């Protein structure tokens, strides 16, 4: 809130605070999504040869890896929705912040 208040005194508008927050969070969310999905696929591929699933399928029945892309997509969309909600809440709180109170550095 203090950083946003300082930037608002220098002319940052309310809409620009939203886009500033988006610009700050977008790379982090993109890296989290890509690395999470990528590492999930890699881990499954790495441990699959060592996991014996014949207790569930029966002997002689081959088991292949199948990804549920709908569930993966919904989880990615869910993360994006949560981040968008957090950005909306923090932007709303930053708009309501009183500049005078936020700029009193060390007075309290």
DRENPA-3360 file (N, C-alpha, C; in nm, 2 decimals, always signed):
BEGIN
1 = XXXXXXXX = +0.08/-0.12/+0.00/+0.00/+0.00/+0.00/+0.09/+0.12/+0.00 ~ +0.20/+0.12/+0.08/+0.29/+0.23/+0.08/+0.35/+0.26/-0.05 ~ +0.40/+0.16/-0.12/+0.46/+0.18/-0.25/+0.36/+0.23/-0.35 ~ +0.24/+0.18/-0.35/+0.13/+0.23/-0.44/+0.10/+0.37/-0.41 ~ +0.09/+0.41/-0.28/+0.06/+0.54/-0.24/+0.17/+0.64/-0.29 ~ +0.30/+0.60/-0.28/+0.41/+0.68/-0.33/+0.39/+0.70/-0.48 ~ +0.36/+0.59/-0.55/+0.35/+0.61/-0.70/+0.22/+0.69/-0.73 ~ +0.12/+0.68/-0.65/+0.00/+0.76/-0.68/+0.03/+0.91/-0.66;
9 = XXXXXXXX = +0.12/+0.95/-0.57/+0.15/+1.09/-0.55/+0.23/+1.14/-0.67 ~ +0.29/+1.05/-0.75/+0.37/+1.08/-0.86/+0.29/+1.08/-0.99 ~ +0.16/+1.05/-0.98/+0.07/+1.06/-1.09/+0.01/+0.92/-1.14 ~ +0.04/+0.81/-1.07/-0.02/+0.69/-1.11/-0.17/+0.68/-1.09 ~ -0.24/+0.65/-1.20/-0.39/+0.65/-1.19/-0.43/+0.51/-1.13 ~ -0.56/+0.51/-1.10/-0.62/+0.38/-1.04/-0.61/+0.27/-1.14 ~ -0.64/+0.30/-1.27/-0.63/+0.19/-1.37/-0.49/+0.14/-1.38 ~ -0.39/+0.23/-1.37/-0.25/+0.20/-1.38/-0.21/+0.11/-1.27;
17 = XXXXXXXX = -0.27/+0.13/-1.15/-0.23/+0.04/-1.04/-0.27/-0.10/-1.06 ~ -0.38/-0.12/-1.13/-0.43/-0.26/-1.17/-0.33/-0.32/-1.26 ~ -0.29/-0.24/-1.37/-0.20/-0.30/-1.47/-0.06/-0.32/-1.41 ~ -0.02/-0.23/-1.31/+0.11/-0.25/-1.25/+0.11/-0.38/-1.17 ~ +0.00/-0.41/-1.10/-0.01/-0.54/-1.03/-0.01/-0.66/-1.13 ~ -0.08/-0.64/-1.24/-0.08/-0.75/-1.34/+0.06/-0.77/-1.39 ~ +0.13/-0.66/-1.42/+0.26/-0.68/-1.48/+0.36/-0.74/-1.38 ~ +0.34/-0.72/-1.25/+0.42/-0.78/-1.15/+0.39/-0.93/-1.13;
25 = XXXXXXXX = +0.27/-0.97/-1.14/+0.23/-1.10/-1.11/+0.23/-1.19/-1.24 ~ +0.21/-1.14/-1.36/+0.21/-1.22/-1.48/+0.33/-1.31/-1.50 ~ +0.45/-1.27/-1.49/+0.56/-1.36/-1.51/+0.57/-1.47/-1.40 ~ +0.53/-1.44/-1.28/+0.53/-1.54/-1.17/+0.43/-1.65/-1.20 ~ +0.31/-1.61/-1.23/+0.20/-1.70/-1.26/+0.24/-1.79/-1.38 ~ +0.29/-1.72/-1.49/+0.33/-1.80/-1.61/+0.43/-1.90/-1.58 ~ +0.54/-1.87/-1.50/+0.64/-1.96/-1.47/+0.58/-2.07/-1.38 ~ +0.50/-2.04/-1.28/+0.44/-2.14/-1.20/+0.35/-2.24/-1.28;
33 = XXXXXXXX = +0.27/-2.19/-1.37/+0.19/-2.28/-1.45/+0.27/-2.37/-1.54 ~ +0.37/-2.31/-1.61/+0.45/-2.39/-1.70/+0.53/-2.49/-1.63 ~ +0.60/-2.45/-1.52/+0.68/-2.54/-1.45/+0.60/-2.64/-1.37 ~ +0.49/-2.61/-1.32/+0.40/-2.71/-1.25/+0.35/-2.81/-1.34 ~ +0.30/-2.78/-1.46/+0.25/-2.88/-1.55/+0.37/-2.96/-1.61 ~ +0.47/-2.89/-1.65/+0.59/-2.96/-1.70/+0.65/-3.06/-1.60 ~ +0.67/-3.01/-1.48/+0.73/-3.10/-1.38/+0.63/-3.22/-1.35 ~ +0.50/-3.19/-1.35/+0.41/-3.30/-1.32/+0.42/-3.41/-1.43;
41 = XXXXXXXX = +0.43/-3.37/-1.55/+0.44/-3.46/-1.66/+0.57/-3.54/-1.66 ~ +0.68/-3.47/-1.63/+0.81/-3.53/-1.62/+0.82/-3.63/-1.50 ~ +0.76/-3.59/-1.39/+0.76/-3.69/-1.27/+0.69/-3.81/-1.30 ~ +0.57/-3.80/-1.37/+0.49/-3.92/-1.40/+0.57/-4.01/-1.50 ~ +0.64/-3.95/-1.60/+0.72/-4.02/-1.69/+0.84/-4.09/-1.62 ~ +0.89/-4.03/-1.52/+1.01/-4.08/-1.45/+0.97/-4.20/-1.36 ~ +0.86/-4.19/-1.29/+0.83/-4.29/-1.19/+0.75/-4.41/-1.25 ~ +0.69/-4.39/-1.37/+0.60/-4.49/-1.43/+0.67/-4.62/-1.45;
49 = XXXXXXXX = +0.79/-4.63/-1.49/+0.85/-4.77/-1.51/+0.87/-4.84/-1.37 ~ +0.88/-4.77/-1.26/+0.91/-4.83/-1.14/+0.78/-4.87/-1.06 ~ +0.67/-4.83/-1.11/+0.54/-4.85/-1.04/+0.47/-4.97/-1.10 ~ +0.44/-5.07/-1.01/+0.38/-5.19/-1.06/+0.23/-5.18/-1.04 ~ +0.16/-5.17/-1.14/+0.01/-5.16/-1.13/-0.06/-5.29/-1.16 ~ +0.01/-5.40/-1.17/-0.06/-5.52/-1.20/-0.16/-5.57/-1.09 ~ -0.14/-5.52/-0.97/-0.23/-5.55/-0.86/-0.37/-5.49/-0.89 ~ -0.37/-5.38/-0.97/-0.50/-5.32/-1.00/-0.56/-5.37/-1.13;
57 = XXXXXXXX = -0.47/-5.40/-1.23/-0.52/-5.44/-1.36/-0.51/-5.59/-1.39 ~ -0.43/-5.66/-1.32/-0.42/-5.80/-1.35/-0.29/-5.82/-1.43 ~ -0.23/-5.94/-1.42/-0.11/-5.97/-1.49/-0.13/-5.97/-1.64 ~ -0.03/-5.92/-1.71/-0.03/-5.93/-1.86/-0.11/-5.82/-1.92 ~ -0.17/-5.73/-1.85/-0.25/-5.62/-1.91/-0.16/-5.49/-1.91 ~ -0.13/-5.44/-2.02/-0.04/-5.32/-2.03/-0.11/-5.20/-1.98 ~ -0.04/-5.12/-1.91/-0.09/-4.99/-1.85/-0.02/-4.88/-1.92 ~ -0.09/-4.79/-1.98/-0.03/-4.67/-2.04/-0.07/-4.54/-1.97;
65 = XXXXXXXX = +0.02/-4.45/-1.98/+0.00/-4.32/-1.92/-0.11/-4.24/-2.00 ~ -0.21/-4.19/-1.93/-0.31/-4.10/-2.00/-0.32/-3.98/-1.91 ~ -0.31/-3.86/-1.98/-0.33/-3.74/-1.91/-0.47/-3.68/-1.93 ~ -0.52/-3.63/-1.82/-0.66/-3.57/-1.83/-0.64/-3.42/-1.85 ~ -0.63/-3.39/-1.98/-0.60/-3.25/-2.02/-0.71/-3.16/-1.98 ~ -0.84/-3.21/-1.97/-0.95/-3.12/-1.93/-0.92/-3.08/-1.78 ~ -0.89/-3.17/-1.69/-0.86/-3.14/-1.55/-0.74/-3.05/-1.54 ~ -0.64/-3.08/-1.62/-0.52/-2.99/-1.61/-0.55/-2.85/-1.65;
73 = XXXXXXXX = -0.63/-2.84/-1.76/-0.67/-2.70/-1.81/-0.76/-2.63/-1.71 ~ -0.85/-2.71/-1.64/-0.94/-2.65/-1.54/-0.86/-2.60/-1.42 ~ -0.76/-2.67/-1.38/-0.67/-2.63/-1.27/-0.59/-2.51/-1.31 ~ -0.55/-2.50/-1.43/-0.47/-2.38/-1.48/-0.57/-2.26/-1.48 ~ -0.69/-2.28/-1.53/-0.78/-2.17/-1.53/-0.82/-2.13/-1.39 ~ -0.84/-2.23/-1.30/-0.87/-2.20/-1.16/-0.76/-2.11/-1.10 ~ -0.63/-2.14/-1.12/-0.52/-2.06/-1.07/-0.53/-1.92/-1.13 ~ -0.56/-1.91/-1.25/-0.57/-1.77/-1.32/-0.68/-1.69/-1.25;
81 = XXXXXXXX = -0.79/-1.76/-1.23/-0.91/-1.69/-1.17/-0.87/-1.65/-1.02 ~ -0.81/-1.73/-0.95/-0.77/-1.69/-0.81/-0.67/-1.58/-0.81 ~ -0.58/-1.58/-0.90/-0.48/-1.47/-0.91/-0.55/-1.34/-0.96 ~ -0.65/-1.35/-1.05/-0.72/-1.23/-1.09/-0.81/-1.18/-0.98 ~ -0.86/-1.26/-0.90/-0.94/-1.22/-0.78/-0.85/-1.15/-0.68 ~ -0.73/-1.20/-0.66/-0.64/-1.14/-0.57/-0.60/-1.01/-0.62 ~ -0.57/-0.99/-0.75/-0.53/-0.87/-0.80/-0.65/-0.77/-0.79 ~ -0.77/-0.81/-0.81/-0.89/-0.72/-0.80/-0.90/-0.67/-0.65;
89 = XXXXXXXX = -0.88/-0.76/-0.56/-0.90/-0.72/-0.42/-0.79/-0.63/-0.37 ~ -0.66/-0.66/-0.41/-0.55/-0.57/-0.37/-0.56/-0.44/-0.44 ~ -0.61/-0.43/-0.57/-0.62/-0.31/-0.64/-0.73/-0.22/-0.57 ~ -0.84/-0.29/-0.53/-0.95/-0.22/-0.46/-0.90/-0.16/-0.33 ~ -0.82/-0.24/-0.26/-0.77/-0.19/-0.13/-0.67/-0.08/-0.15 ~ -0.59/-0.08/-0.26/-0.49/+0.02/-0.29/-0.57/+0.15/-0.33 ~ -0.68/+0.14/-0.39/-0.75/+0.26/-0.43/-0.81/+0.33/-0.31 ~ -0.85/+0.25/-0.21/-0.91/+0.30/-0.09/-0.81/+0.35/+0.01;
97 = XXXXXXXX = -0.69/+0.32/-0.01/-0.58/+0.36/+0.09/-0.58/+0.52/+0.09 ~ -0.57/+0.57/+0.21/-0.55/+0.71/+0.23/-0.41/+0.75/+0.21 ~ -0.38/+0.84/+0.12/-0.24/+0.87/+0.08/-0.17/+0.93/+0.20 ~ -0.23/+1.01/+0.28/-0.16/+1.08/+0.39/-0.12/+0.98/+0.49 ~ -0.20/+0.88/+0.52/-0.17/+0.78/+0.62/-0.06/+0.69/+0.57 ~ -0.07/+0.65/+0.45/+0.02/+0.56/+0.39/+0.16/+0.62/+0.37 ~ +0.17/+0.75/+0.36/+0.30/+0.82/+0.33/+0.37/+0.86/+0.46 ~ +0.31/+0.84/+0.57/+0.38/+0.87/+0.70/+0.48/+0.76/+0.73;
105 = XXXX = +0.60/+0.78/+0.68/+0.70/+0.68/+0.69/+0.77/+0.69/+0.83 ~ +0.75/+0.59/+0.92/+0.81/+0.59/+1.05/+0.75/+0.68/+1.15 ~ +0.64/+0.74/+1.13/+0.57/+0.83/+1.22/+0.50/+0.76/+1.33 ~ +0.47/+0.63/+1.31/+0.38/+0.56/+1.40/+0.46/+0.48/+1.50;
% end
